[in-house]
Amino acid sequence: MIGRLRAVTIDCPDPGALADFYSELLGLPVTRRDHDWAGIGDGTWPVVDFQRVDDHRAPAWPDPERPQQMHFEIVVADIDAAHERVLALGARPLAVSEENPDNMYRVYADPAGHPFCLEFTA
């Protein structure tokens, strides 16, 4: 095992509204809400998070031009060691965000191109 699943994150135009929808649907309370992010969960991992994408284009499944839009967030104790291991498994690094100056998380694509994040936690 390299890490633990912390969250599945879904792109959307209105995180609060989608959190309210899934909160009602799944019977899980909203645990975080701000302009760009919301989350639901029961106090354990994994949780479901919703992130604002201003020019969001809704998926048109199964149309490959507008695919599903979510990713895994994996918590790791040693981000450098996890980095090496996921590369060995076939992942490739994606762009580094300027909003991540402490390198607390890294974004990768799985072998099929789906994004996922490694997130450091002590």
Sequence and secondary structure as in RCSB ss.txt:
>XXXX:A:sequence
MIGRLRAVTIDCPDPGALADFYSELLGLPVTRRDHDWAGIGDGTWPVVDFQRVDDHRAPAWPDPERPQQMHFEIV
VADIDAAHERVLALGARPLAVSEENPDNMYRVYADPAGHPFCLEFTA
>XXXX:A:secstr
   EEEEEEEEES HHHHHHHHHHHHT  EEEE SSEEEE SSSS EEEEEE TT     TT TTS   EEEEEE
ES HHHHHHHHHHHT EE    TT TT  EEEEE TTS EEEEEE  
